[in-house]
Amino acid sequence: MPQTQPSTLTAFGSNYPSAVATPDQNLRSQLAAAPALTAVPVPQQSVQSILEADFGLTPREVEIAVLLTDGLSYREIAEQLNISFHTVNSHVNAIRSKTGLSSVRRLPALLRQAR
C-alpha cells in the first residue's frame, strides 16, 4: 500500500492555529531571518563573449543586447547609438532569431544559463 503524505493540518501539528491565524507575521519573520541577497554584476567581457561565440551575434547586436539587459528601452537605445527606432527593432529581431528567444526580456536568464 503506498504511503500518503500527511495532510496540511497534521503537518503543522500543534502550530497550525498560529500559522493560520497570522500568516503575514509568519512570512515577515521568515523573510527577516533569510539571508540578504545581493546582485552580482556580470562582467561585460563575459556577456559579449557569450553572445558572440555561443549565439553568433554581430558586434552591434551584442551592443544592443547589453543595453537591453541594462534595462534601456528601444527608444533610449536608438538615441544613445544615434540610430532609428526601426533599426533597433531590426537588430532585436535578429537577436531573438539567433538566440531562439520569444522575447528579449528573457535575455538575462539566457545569459545566466550560458555562463
VMD Tcl script that builds the backbone (N, CA, C; Angstrom):
set m [mol new atoms 345]
animate dup $m
set s [atomselect $m all]
$s set {name element resname resid chain x y z} {
  {N N MET 1 A 0.843 -1.177 0.000}
  {CA C MET 1 A 0.000 0.000 0.000}
  {C C MET 1 A 0.890 1.242 0.000}
  {N N PRO 2 A 0.669 2.198 -0.915}
  {CA C PRO 2 A 1.536 3.377 -0.988}
  {C C PRO 2 A 1.365 4.266 0.228}
  {N N GLN 3 A 2.479 4.913 0.597}
  {CA C GLN 3 A 2.431 5.847 1.710}
  {C C GLN 3 A 1.789 7.146 1.245}
  {N N THR 4 A 1.018 7.736 2.118}
  {CA C THR 4 A 0.388 9.014 1.772}
  {C C THR 4 A 1.052 10.126 2.558}
  {N N GLN 5 A 1.044 11.304 2.000}
  {CA C GLN 5 A 1.598 12.479 2.661}
  {C C GLN 5 A 0.637 12.915 3.764}
  {N N PRO 6 A 1.152 13.449 4.869}
  {CA C PRO 6 A 0.246 13.945 5.906}
  {C C PRO 6 A -0.512 15.161 5.392}
  {N N SER 7 A -1.695 15.328 5.895}
  {CA C SER 7 A -2.483 16.485 5.484}
  {C C SER 7 A -1.819 17.752 6.021}
  {N N THR 8 A -2.274 18.880 5.528}
  {CA C THR 8 A -1.744 20.161 5.982}
  {C C THR 8 A -1.945 20.322 7.478}
  {N N LEU 9 A -3.100 19.883 7.962}
  {CA C LEU 9 A -3.386 20.016 9.390}
  {C C LEU 9 A -2.393 19.233 10.233}
  {N N THR 10 A -2.104 17.991 9.833}
  {CA C THR 10 A -1.175 17.192 10.632}
  {C C THR 10 A 0.262 17.624 10.416}
  {N N ALA 11 A 0.564 18.202 9.259}
  {CA C ALA 11 A 1.932 18.664 9.007}
  {C C ALA 11 A 2.293 19.814 9.940}
  {N N PHE 12 A 1.333 20.695 10.202}
  {CA C PHE 12 A 1.589 21.806 11.116}
  {C C PHE 12 A 1.518 21.376 12.575}
  {N N GLY 13 A 0.828 20.280 12.840}
  {CA C GLY 13 A 0.701 19.788 14.202}
  {C C GLY 13 A 0.057 20.827 15.103}
  {N N SER 14 A 0.620 21.011 16.268}
  {CA C SER 14 A 0.040 21.941 17.237}
  {C C SER 14 A 0.233 23.400 16.843}
  {N N ASN 15 A 1.097 23.690 15.872}
  {CA C ASN 15 A 1.333 25.069 15.438}
  {C C ASN 15 A 0.334 25.526 14.384}
  {N N TYR 16 A -0.558 24.658 13.953}
  {CA C TYR 16 A -1.483 25.021 12.881}
  {C C TYR 16 A -2.324 26.257 13.207}
  {N N PRO 17 A -2.940 26.353 14.387}
  {CA C PRO 17 A -3.752 27.561 14.650}
  {C C PRO 17 A -2.944 28.851 14.567}
  {N N SER 18 A -1.710 28.847 15.046}
  {CA C SER 18 A -0.931 30.078 14.987}
  {C C SER 18 A -0.456 30.364 13.566}
  {N N ALA 19 A -0.196 29.316 12.784}
  {CA C ALA 19 A 0.240 29.518 11.400}
  {C C ALA 19 A -0.887 30.090 10.559}
  {N N VAL 20 A -2.089 29.648 10.816}
  {CA C VAL 20 A -3.234 30.141 10.051}
  {C C VAL 20 A -3.678 31.506 10.556}
  {N N ALA 21 A -3.573 31.720 11.845}
  {CA C ALA 21 A -4.073 32.959 12.434}
  {C C ALA 21 A -3.271 34.172 11.985}
  {N N THR 22 A -1.971 34.015 11.834}
  {CA C THR 22 A -1.130 35.171 11.488}
  {C C THR 22 A -0.163 34.824 10.364}
  {N N PRO 23 A -0.688 34.546 9.160}
  {CA C PRO 23 A 0.225 34.181 8.071}
  {C C PRO 23 A 1.186 35.297 7.703}
  {N N ASP 24 A 0.731 36.561 7.752}
  {CA C ASP 24 A 1.623 37.672 7.419}
  {C C ASP 24 A 2.768 37.772 8.416}
  {N N GLN 25 A 2.472 37.573 9.682}
  {CA C GLN 25 A 3.506 37.644 10.702}
  {C C GLN 25 A 4.537 36.534 10.497}
  {N N ASN 26 A 4.062 35.321 10.168}
  {CA C ASN 26 A 4.991 34.220 9.922}
  {C C ASN 26 A 5.861 34.514 8.717}
  {N N LEU 27 A 5.269 35.055 7.660}
  {CA C LEU 27 A 6.030 35.393 6.463}
  {C C LEU 27 A 7.064 36.466 6.763}
  {N N ARG 28 A 6.672 37.477 7.524}
  {CA C ARG 28 A 7.618 38.545 7.876}
  {C C ARG 28 A 8.798 37.994 8.661}
  {N N SER 29 A 8.532 37.106 9.607}
  {CA C SER 29 A 9.630 36.564 10.415}
  {C C SER 29 A 10.533 35.675 9.568}
  {N N GLN 30 A 9.957 34.937 8.630}
  {CA C GLN 30 A 10.774 34.104 7.750}
  {C C GLN 30 A 11.642 34.966 6.841}
  {N N LEU 31 A 11.061 36.040 6.310}
  {CA C LEU 31 A 11.829 36.933 5.439}
  {C C LEU 31 A 12.922 37.658 6.213}
  {N N ALA 32 A 12.618 38.030 7.448}
  {CA C ALA 32 A 13.618 38.722 8.264}
  {C C ALA 32 A 14.782 37.801 8.595}
  {N N ALA 33 A 14.498 36.515 8.753}
  {CA C ALA 33 A 15.552 35.560 9.096}
  {C C ALA 33 A 16.355 35.120 7.871}
  {N N ALA 34 A 15.814 35.333 6.676}
  {CA C ALA 34 A 16.504 34.902 5.456}
  {C C ALA 34 A 17.726 35.769 5.203}
  {N N PRO 35 A 18.792 35.187 4.674}
  {CA C PRO 35 A 19.971 35.992 4.369}
  {C C PRO 35 A 19.679 36.964 3.226}
  {N N ALA 36 A 20.296 38.106 3.293}
  {CA C ALA 36 A 20.095 39.127 2.262}
  {C C ALA 36 A 20.726 38.676 0.948}
  {N N LEU 37 A 20.016 38.915 -0.139}
  {CA C LEU 37 A 20.530 38.584 -1.459}
  {C C LEU 37 A 21.112 39.834 -2.088}
  {N N THR 38 A 22.268 39.693 -2.680}
  {CA C THR 38 A 22.873 40.832 -3.356}
  {C C THR 38 A 23.104 40.472 -4.809}
  {N N ALA 39 A 22.890 41.438 -5.672}
  {CA C ALA 39 A 23.110 41.216 -7.093}
  {C C ALA 39 A 24.602 41.241 -7.378}
  {N N VAL 40 A 25.030 40.290 -8.171}
  {CA C VAL 40 A 26.429 40.227 -8.567}
  {C C VAL 40 A 26.494 40.650 -10.023}
  {N N PRO 41 A 27.185 41.733 -10.336}
  {CA C PRO 41 A 27.237 42.173 -11.723}
  {C C PRO 41 A 28.019 41.184 -12.583}
  {N N VAL 42 A 27.508 40.974 -13.792}
  {CA C VAL 42 A 28.190 40.100 -14.743}
  {C C VAL 42 A 29.192 40.938 -15.499}
  {N N PRO 43 A 30.458 40.531 -15.565}
  {CA C PRO 43 A 31.441 41.321 -16.302}
  {C C PRO 43 A 31.033 41.463 -17.764}
  {N N GLN 44 A 31.174 42.673 -18.313}
  {CA C GLN 44 A 30.782 42.949 -19.686}
  {C C GLN 44 A 31.480 42.015 -20.666}
  {N N GLN 45 A 32.749 41.740 -20.441}
  {CA C GLN 45 A 33.500 40.920 -21.372}
  {C C GLN 45 A 32.887 39.532 -21.507}
  {N N SER 46 A 32.457 38.943 -20.392}
  {CA C SER 46 A 31.892 37.607 -20.467}
  {C C SER 46 A 30.553 37.623 -21.199}
  {N N VAL 47 A 29.753 38.656 -21.010}
  {CA C VAL 47 A 28.479 38.775 -21.712}
  {C C VAL 47 A 28.736 38.871 -23.207}
  {N N GLN 48 A 29.668 39.718 -23.597}
  {CA C GLN 48 A 29.970 39.882 -25.013}
  {C C GLN 48 A 30.494 38.589 -25.625}
  {N N SER 49 A 31.383 37.900 -24.925}
  {CA C SER 49 A 31.933 36.673 -25.486}
  {C C SER 49 A 30.871 35.588 -25.594}
  {N N ILE 50 A 29.963 35.520 -24.624}
  {CA C ILE 50 A 28.875 34.536 -24.694}
  {C C ILE 50 A 27.998 34.816 -25.909}
  {N N LEU 51 A 27.620 36.074 -26.086}
  {CA C LEU 51 A 26.738 36.433 -27.186}
  {C C LEU 51 A 27.398 36.232 -28.544}
  {N N GLU 52 A 28.674 36.566 -28.652}
  {CA C GLU 52 A 29.368 36.409 -29.927}
  {C C GLU 52 A 29.675 34.944 -30.233}
  {N N ALA 53 A 30.279 34.250 -29.282}
  {CA C ALA 53 A 30.732 32.885 -29.535}
  {C C ALA 53 A 29.585 31.877 -29.553}
  {N N ASP 54 A 28.713 31.952 -28.585}
  {CA C ASP 54 A 27.666 30.935 -28.468}
  {C C ASP 54 A 26.483 31.167 -29.396}
  {N N PHE 55 A 26.193 32.424 -29.711}
  {CA C PHE 55 A 24.992 32.715 -30.489}
  {C C PHE 55 A 25.272 33.382 -31.833}
  {N N GLY 56 A 26.504 33.767 -32.101}
  {CA C GLY 56 A 26.858 34.350 -33.389}
  {C C GLY 56 A 26.321 35.737 -33.632}
  {N N LEU 57 A 26.148 36.526 -32.572}
  {CA C LEU 57 A 25.669 37.895 -32.739}
  {C C LEU 57 A 26.778 38.787 -33.270}
  {N N THR 58 A 26.390 39.786 -34.048}
  {CA C THR 58 A 27.344 40.765 -34.562}
  {C C THR 58 A 27.712 41.722 -33.432}
  {N N PRO 59 A 28.798 42.489 -33.590}
  {CA C PRO 59 A 29.161 43.449 -32.544}
  {C C PRO 59 A 28.029 44.440 -32.223}
  {N N ARG 60 A 27.288 44.899 -33.226}
  {CA C ARG 60 A 26.190 45.846 -32.987}
  {C C ARG 60 A 25.048 45.156 -32.241}
  {N N GLU 61 A 24.756 43.906 -32.596}
  {CA C GLU 61 A 23.716 43.166 -31.896}
  {C C GLU 61 A 24.110 42.921 -30.443}
  {N N VAL 62 A 25.383 42.648 -30.208}
  {CA C VAL 62 A 25.879 42.464 -28.844}
  {C C VAL 62 A 25.694 43.757 -28.059}
  {N N GLU 63 A 26.048 44.876 -28.681}
  {CA C GLU 63 A 25.920 46.181 -28.038}
  {C C GLU 63 A 24.462 46.442 -27.635}
  {N N ILE 64 A 23.542 46.145 -28.536}
  {CA C ILE 64 A 22.119 46.352 -28.257}
  {C C ILE 64 A 21.633 45.370 -27.200}
  {N N ALA 65 A 22.080 44.129 -27.258}
  {CA C ALA 65 A 21.681 43.126 -26.258}
  {C C ALA 65 A 22.137 43.540 -24.863}
  {N N VAL 66 A 23.346 44.062 -24.758}
  {CA C VAL 66 A 23.859 44.517 -23.463}
  {C C VAL 66 A 23.018 45.683 -22.946}
  {N N LEU 67 A 22.677 46.614 -23.825}
  {CA C LEU 67 A 21.842 47.746 -23.411}
  {C C LEU 67 A 20.441 47.288 -22.999}
  {N N LEU 68 A 19.919 46.280 -23.685}
  {CA C LEU 68 A 18.621 45.727 -23.300}
  {C C LEU 68 A 18.679 45.087 -21.922}
  {N N THR 69 A 19.757 44.358 -21.646}
  {CA C THR 69 A 19.886 43.724 -20.327}
  {C C THR 69 A 20.110 44.764 -19.235}
  {N N ASP 70 A 20.594 45.941 -19.622}
  {CA C ASP 70 A 20.733 47.046 -18.664}
  {C C ASP 70 A 19.401 47.745 -18.409}
  {N N GLY 71 A 18.355 47.367 -19.164}
  {CA C GLY 71 A 17.028 47.910 -18.929}
  {C C GLY 71 A 16.635 49.076 -19.805}
  {N N LEU 72 A 17.414 49.390 -20.826}
  {CA C LEU 72 A 17.064 50.503 -21.702}
  {C C LEU 72 A 15.945 50.096 -22.658}
  {N N SER 73 A 15.108 51.055 -23.003}
  {CA C SER 73 A 14.034 50.822 -23.972}
  {C C SER 73 A 14.606 50.939 -25.381}
  {N N TYR 74 A 13.817 50.518 -26.363}
  {CA C TYR 74 A 14.252 50.631 -27.761}
  {C C TYR 74 A 14.552 52.088 -28.114}
  {N N ARG 75 A 13.697 53.000 -27.670}
  {CA C ARG 75 A 13.895 54.433 -27.967}
  {C C ARG 75 A 15.181 54.953 -27.323}
  {N N GLU 76 A 15.420 54.566 -26.075}
  {CA C GLU 76 A 16.644 55.005 -25.389}
  {C C GLU 76 A 17.890 54.463 -26.089}
  {N N ILE 77 A 17.816 53.219 -26.544}
  {CA C ILE 77 A 18.948 52.628 -27.267}
  {C C ILE 77 A 19.165 53.376 -28.576}
  {N N ALA 78 A 18.076 53.677 -29.287}
  {CA C ALA 78 A 18.175 54.406 -30.555}
  {C C ALA 78 A 18.831 55.771 -30.350}
  {N N GLU 79 A 18.427 56.474 -29.304}
  {CA C GLU 79 A 19.013 57.783 -29.023}
  {C C GLU 79 A 20.485 57.669 -28.653}
  {N N GLN 80 A 20.814 56.679 -27.821}
  {CA C GLN 80 A 22.200 56.525 -27.363}
  {C C GLN 80 A 23.137 56.143 -28.507}
  {N N LEU 81 A 22.655 55.318 -29.436}
  {CA C LEU 81 A 23.517 54.851 -30.530}
  {C C LEU 81 A 23.353 55.673 -31.805}
  {N N ASN 82 A 22.491 56.696 -31.770}
  {CA C ASN 82 A 22.224 57.536 -32.943}
  {C C ASN 82 A 21.765 56.730 -34.146}
  {N N ILE 83 A 20.815 55.828 -33.892}
  {CA C ILE 83 A 20.188 55.061 -34.961}
  {C C ILE 83 A 18.680 55.172 -34.781}
  {N N SER 84 A 17.924 54.727 -35.777}
  {CA C SER 84 A 16.469 54.845 -35.680}
  {C C SER 84 A 15.881 53.729 -34.810}
  {N N PHE 85 A 14.688 54.013 -34.346}
  {CA C PHE 85 A 13.933 53.022 -33.573}
  {C C PHE 85 A 13.753 51.745 -34.389}
  {N N HIS 86 A 13.484 51.889 -35.679}
  {CA C HIS 86 A 13.253 50.740 -36.554}
  {C C HIS 86 A 14.517 49.902 -36.724}
  {N N THR 87 A 15.663 50.547 -36.735}
  {CA C THR 87 A 16.926 49.814 -36.819}
  {C C THR 87 A 17.145 49.001 -35.539}
  {N N VAL 88 A 16.844 49.597 -34.406}
  {CA C VAL 88 A 16.939 48.861 -33.132}
  {C C VAL 88 A 16.003 47.662 -33.183}
  {N N ASN 89 A 14.789 47.881 -33.641}
  {CA C ASN 89 A 13.817 46.797 -33.734}
  {C C ASN 89 A 14.323 45.676 -34.640}
  {N N SER 90 A 14.957 46.017 -35.753}
  {CA C SER 90 A 15.518 45.005 -36.653}
  {C C SER 90 A 16.620 44.206 -35.970}
  {N N HIS 91 A 17.483 44.901 -35.237}
  {CA C HIS 91 A 18.553 44.213 -34.506}
  {C C HIS 91 A 17.967 43.298 -33.425}
  {N N VAL 92 A 16.935 43.767 -32.746}
  {CA C VAL 92 A 16.300 42.953 -31.705}
  {C C VAL 92 A 15.685 41.695 -32.320}
  {N N ASN 93 A 15.064 41.835 -33.475}
  {CA C ASN 93 A 14.520 40.657 -34.158}
  {C C ASN 93 A 15.624 39.667 -34.513}
  {N N ALA 94 A 16.771 40.173 -34.944}
  {CA C ALA 94 A 17.903 39.299 -35.252}
  {C C ALA 94 A 18.424 38.617 -33.992}
  {N N ILE 95 A 18.481 39.356 -32.884}
  {CA C ILE 95 A 18.925 38.790 -31.604}
  {C C ILE 95 A 17.979 37.673 -31.184}
  {N N ARG 96 A 16.685 37.933 -31.273}
  {CA C ARG 96 A 15.697 36.908 -30.903}
  {C C ARG 96 A 15.834 35.678 -31.789}
  {N N SER 97 A 16.029 35.891 -33.074}
  {CA C SER 97 A 16.160 34.779 -34.012}
  {C C SER 97 A 17.401 33.933 -33.716}
  {N N LYS 98 A 18.528 34.591 -33.489}
  {CA C LYS 98 A 19.787 33.878 -33.258}
  {C C LYS 98 A 19.836 33.174 -31.907}
  {N N THR 99 A 19.163 33.744 -30.913}
  {CA C THR 99 A 19.183 33.140 -29.580}
  {C C THR 99 A 18.032 32.164 -29.369}
  {N N GLY 100 A 17.026 32.216 -30.242}
  {CA C GLY 100 A 15.874 31.338 -30.108}
  {C C GLY 100 A 14.888 31.789 -29.047}
  {N N LEU 101 A 14.983 33.050 -28.650}
  {CA C LEU 101 A 14.088 33.583 -27.617}
  {C C LEU 101 A 12.812 34.112 -28.240}
  {N N SER 102 A 11.706 33.953 -27.516}
  {CA C SER 102 A 10.452 34.529 -27.984}
  {C C SER 102 A 10.350 35.995 -27.586}
  {N N SER 103 A 11.123 36.386 -26.576}
  {CA C SER 103 A 11.118 37.765 -26.096}
  {C C SER 103 A 12.518 38.114 -25.595}
  {N N VAL 104 A 12.966 39.323 -25.864}
  {CA C VAL 104 A 14.288 39.727 -25.383}
  {C C VAL 104 A 14.293 39.955 -23.884}
  {N N ARG 105 A 13.131 39.970 -23.266}
  {CA C ARG 105 A 13.076 40.073 -21.801}
  {C C ARG 105 A 13.692 38.849 -21.144}
  {N N ARG 106 A 13.785 37.767 -21.895}
  {CA C ARG 106 A 14.371 36.529 -21.376}
  {C C ARG 106 A 15.880 36.468 -21.586}
  {N N LEU 107 A 16.443 37.495 -22.169}
  {CA C LEU 107 A 17.878 37.529 -22.452}
  {C C LEU 107 A 18.736 37.408 -21.197}
  {N N PRO 108 A 18.443 38.131 -20.109}
  {CA C PRO 108 A 19.285 37.969 -18.902}
  {C C PRO 108 A 19.277 36.536 -18.375}
  {N N ALA 109 A 18.133 35.864 -18.405}
  {CA C ALA 109 A 18.060 34.475 -17.945}
  {C C ALA 109 A 18.888 33.565 -18.844}
  {N N LEU 110 A 18.842 33.823 -20.148}
  {CA C LEU 110 A 19.624 33.038 -21.095}
  {C C LEU 110 A 21.115 33.202 -20.834}
  {N N LEU 111 A 21.537 34.415 -20.543}
  {CA C LEU 111 A 22.958 34.674 -20.260}
  {C C LEU 111 A 23.403 33.982 -18.980}
  {N N ARG 112 A 22.532 33.947 -17.978}
  {CA C ARG 112 A 22.873 33.257 -16.736}
  {C C ARG 112 A 23.041 31.764 -16.989}
  {N N GLN 113 A 22.194 31.179 -17.836}
  {CA C GLN 113 A 22.290 29.762 -18.137}
  {C C GLN 113 A 23.522 29.450 -18.964}
  {N N ALA 114 A 23.900 30.357 -19.859}
  {CA C ALA 114 A 25.032 30.126 -20.749}
  {C C ALA 114 A 26.374 30.199 -20.037}
  {N N ARG 115 A 26.432 30.901 -18.894}
  {CA C ARG 115 A 27.700 31.048 -18.184}
  {C C ARG 115 A 28.133 29.768 -17.551}
}
mol reanalyze $m
mol bondsrecalc $m
mol representation Tube
mol addrep $m
